[in-house]
Amino acid sequence: MPETIRIDIPRLGVGSDLTEALAVHGLRAEVVDRDEACELHITWADERERLVIGAIHAIEGYLSDRELPFVVQRADAGAVVRPPGD
C-alpha cells in the first residue's frame, strides 16, 4: 500500500482546486469530508503518471526559456508539443 499523508483543509471549496494543483506535481489527492474535519489524503501518482508530469514540466521549461511558440498538451501516449491554437 502506498504511503499516504493527511492534510486538514478548510471546507471553503478549495479541495478540488488543490487536487488539481497537486496532480501537476505527480501527486494524487482525494478530498475526505468528515463530520469534524475536511482532509486531503495524498499519495504519489503511479510511476507512469509521474514520468509524464516530469517530462511535461521539463519540456514546458525548455520552451519557455527559449521563448518558443509551442504548447505542451497531454495525449494518450504522454504528450504532444504543438503550436498554440492547433
N, C-alpha and C positions, 0 to 999 in steps of 0.2 A: 504494500500500500504506500503511495507517495506521501511524503511529508506535507502536512497541512498546517498553516498558521491561521489564526483568527484575529480579525481587527474589528473593534467596535466602530460603528459608523452612525451618524445621525439618521433619523427617519425622514429626512427632507428631500428624498428623491435623488440622492447622489449615487446610490448603489449601482444603477445601470451604467451611468457615466463612468464610474470607477472601474467597473468590469471591462469596459471597452478600452479605457486608458491602460489598464494593466495588461490586457491582451497584446497590445502593441509591444510590450516588453517581454513577451514569452511567458506570461503568467495566466493561469486560468482562475477566475474568481466566481464565486457563487454567493448571492445575497441570501442570507438566512434571517428571516424576520421572526423573532420570538416575542412572547408577551412582554418580557422585561427588557429586551435589547434587540438591536439590529446589528448583524455582523457580516463581514465578508470572510468566507473561507477560501483561502488562496493556496494553490499548488502550482508547480511548474507545468506548463503545457507539455504535450508529448514531444519527443526529440525531433520529429519531422517538423512540427509546427515551430519549435524554437529555431531550427535551421532556416526555415523560410523567413521568419521575422528578422533574424540576424542578417540574412542576405539582403532583404529589402532595405533595412536601415543603412547597410553599407553602401548599397547602390544609390540610395537617395542622397547620402552624404557626398559621394563621388560626383553625382550630377549637380548638386548644389555648389560644391566647391569650385567646379569648373563653369558654373552658370550655363549648363547645357539645357536646351529647351525640351526636356523629356520628363515624363512622369512614370512612376512605377505602379502597376496595378496587379493585385492578386489574381491568379488564374489557377485552374485545376492542378496543373503540374508544378506550380510555385508562383511565378510572377512573370509579368511582361513589361518591358521598357518600351514606351511608345510616346509619340508626340501628343501634347495636350489636345483634347477635342476629338481624337480618333476613337 
